[in-house]
Each structure stands twice: as structure tokens, then as C-alpha cells.
Amino acid sequence: MFSSNYTNRLFGRTRGRSKKKINLNNYYETVDKYKFKKFNEKIEYILDVGTGYGETSIFLAKQFQNKVVISCEKYIDGNINLLKNIEKNNINNILLHNGNVYNVLEISNKKYLSLVWIFFPDPWPKNRHSKRRLVTSDFLIKLHKILRENSEIYIATDSTIYVRFILNSIYKCKDYFNWVNQSEINLSIKDYFDIETKYYKKAINSLRKPSLFILRKL
Ligand SMILES: C[S@@+](CC[C@H](N)C(=O)[O-])C[C@H]1O[C@@H](n2cnc3c(N)ncnc32)[C@H](O)[C@@H]1O
């Protein structure tokens, strides 16, 4: 269903470091059950990008039970955790895209999204990897096209390099989004949401304070 000639490659790991054996047949069978295939005009969607172990998708699905969360992640160990928690919590409003978020953007031609979460995107701190960073102005403008009116994008990061990069991306698309919390980006994520993802915990344990950017579609 997805064309493979998209220019935006997906970097990073597909499996964890542990040598734990995974039955991939079982995995793909379960993924298939929850697979995101196409948009339905009658449904409002939340796009959750780079979900890692899936904590944000479970949180969003519980908070917004009348919407469908599209969880985008290619990391198999993380998706297994998400799928386990979907079943444990009897959640019926999460669909999984086991791959690149750009595949989802590629097949959406209407304003389907009412919220986008991007929690702790890979910062790619080395200069030579900077082109791998996800939160570019091009990416934000692509999201703008399929966001409903007044909808919001939430981006969290604990990387000072990425903060600067995101600021630059926001500046470049200032005609597309209002940066609603610009006077308070250093407030703790906990001031907004009661959620701890793996990378949130890593940041706190290393005494790094995550910043949260909230952008509202103009
Ligand atoms: C640093 S982890 C953060 C995971 C989780 N959000 C958290 O807060 O713990 C970033 C994740 O984004 C995923 N990712 C990176 N680029 C992506 C893309 N283009 N589409 C979907 N997922 C992506 C990676 O596979 C990785 O698991």
C-alpha cells in the first residue's frame, strides 16, 4: 500500500540490543491485527510519531477515547511492548504503523489529524547526522496540510542541540503555526501530562530538563 520511493529514510534501530529471541511470525500476525491501512473520513486521528515502547500511544488512547491513535514506530521490541499493553488494557482505538511516519503522510490527502505528538525524537547530535533529524520545517509543513483547523503539535526533547534545531524549524514556518507556549517551554512535561516515557525517564535520571513545544495550526 505504501510506495517505497519516499526520499525520507528512517534511521536508527529496528531491534533492541538484547539477544532475546522474537518469533517474528507471531509478531507480524499481531501487527496485522492492529495495522493502520488507510484513513477513514468519519474518524478523527491522533498521530503519535516515534513511539518507542508505546507509552504515549496508550496514554493518548485513554485520554481521547473518541479518536483513533496512529502509532508510528519501526522498533520491534518497542512495538511488542505496545501490542502487549493494548491487549492488557483492552484498548480499541490504536492502530500501528510499523514503519516510517512519512509513509502515513504520503497517503493522506485531507485534514484527518486533530493532534500530533512527537516525544523525544532522535536528536542526531553529530553535525554529520543532522540531516536525519525529523522535526524540519518541511516536515512541519507536511503535517500542517493534514491537520484540522486549530489543531496542535506537541514536541518534547531534552537535547539542547535539538532545541536549537526545532526553534529554527518553527521560525521557518511561522506563517503556518502559532508557537503557543513560547514563554514557558522549560516547564516540566509533568506540568502538562502525567506520563513518563523511557526517554523522559532517561532525561530526568541524567538531570536534563525536557522542553515541550506546542504549535497550533494557523
Ligand atoms: C528517542 S526514541 C523516543 C521514543 C519514545 N517516544 C520515548 O519518549 O521514549 C525515538 C524513536 O523514534 C523512532 N523514529 C525515528 N524516526 C522515525 C520516523 N521517521 N517514523 C517513525 N518513527 C521514527 C525511532 O525508531 C525511535 O524509536
Ligand as a Chemical Component Dictionary entry (heavy atoms), coordinates in Angstrom:
data_LIG
# 
_chem_comp.id                   LIG 
_chem_comp.type                 NON-POLYMER 
_chem_comp.pdbx_formal_charge   0 
_chem_comp.three_letter_code    LIG 
# 
loop_
_chem_comp_atom.comp_id 
_chem_comp_atom.atom_id 
_chem_comp_atom.alt_atom_id 
_chem_comp_atom.type_symbol 
_chem_comp_atom.charge 
_chem_comp_atom.model_Cartn_x 
_chem_comp_atom.model_Cartn_y 
_chem_comp_atom.model_Cartn_z 
_chem_comp_atom.pdbx_ordinal 
LIG C1  C1  C 0  14.493 8.506 21.114 1  
LIG S1  S1  S 1  13.219 7.415 20.712 2  
LIG C2  C2  C 0  11.857 8.058 21.684 3  
LIG C3  C3  C 0  10.814 7.012 21.975 4  
LIG C4  C4  C 0  9.610  7.472 22.818 5  
LIG N1  N1  N 0  8.840  8.485 22.136 6  
LIG C5  C5  C 0  10.014 7.933 24.196 7  
LIG O1  O1  O 0  9.727  9.108 24.531 8  
LIG O2  O2  O -1 10.562 7.129 24.957 9  
LIG C6  C6  C 0  12.783 7.959 19.059 10 
LIG C7  C7  C 0  12.013 6.908 18.292 11 
LIG O3  O3  O 0  11.556 7.490 17.071 12 
LIG C8  C8  C 0  11.546 6.481 16.077 13 
LIG N2  N2  N 0  11.585 7.170 14.768 14 
LIG C9  C9  C 0  12.586 7.926 14.294 15 
LIG N3  N3  N 0  12.286 8.406 13.070 16 
LIG C10 C10 C 0  11.044 7.938 12.787 17 
LIG C11 C11 C 0  10.194 8.068 11.652 18 
LIG N4  N4  N 0  10.557 8.775 10.578 19 
LIG N5  N5  N 0  8.985  7.439 11.686 20 
LIG C12 C12 C 0  8.619  6.713 12.768 21 
LIG N6  N6  N 0  9.386  6.552 13.873 22 
LIG C13 C13 C 0  10.583 7.152 13.879 23 
LIG C14 C14 C 0  12.792 5.652 16.371 24 
LIG O4  O4  O 0  12.679 4.341 15.841 25 
LIG C15 C15 C 0  12.846 5.688 17.899 26 
LIG O5  O5  O 0  12.276 4.537 18.466 27 
# 
loop_
_chem_comp_bond.comp_id 
_chem_comp_bond.atom_id_1 
_chem_comp_bond.atom_id_2 
_chem_comp_bond.value_order 
_chem_comp_bond.pdbx_ordinal 
LIG C1  S1  SING 1  
LIG S1  C2  SING 2  
LIG S1  C6  SING 3  
LIG C2  C3  SING 4  
LIG C3  C4  SING 5  
LIG C4  N1  SING 6  
LIG C4  C5  SING 7  
LIG C5  O1  DOUB 8  
LIG C5  O2  SING 9  
LIG C6  C7  SING 10 
LIG C7  O3  SING 11 
LIG C7  C15 SING 12 
LIG O3  C8  SING 13 
LIG C8  N2  SING 14 
LIG C8  C14 SING 15 
LIG N2  C9  SING 16 
LIG N2  C13 SING 17 
LIG C9  N3  DOUB 18 
LIG N3  C10 SING 19 
LIG C10 C11 SING 20 
LIG C10 C13 DOUB 21 
LIG C11 N4  SING 22 
LIG C11 N5  DOUB 23 
LIG N5  C12 SING 24 
LIG C12 N6  DOUB 25 
LIG N6  C13 SING 26 
LIG C14 O4  SING 27 
LIG C14 C15 SING 28 
LIG C15 O5  SING 29 
# 
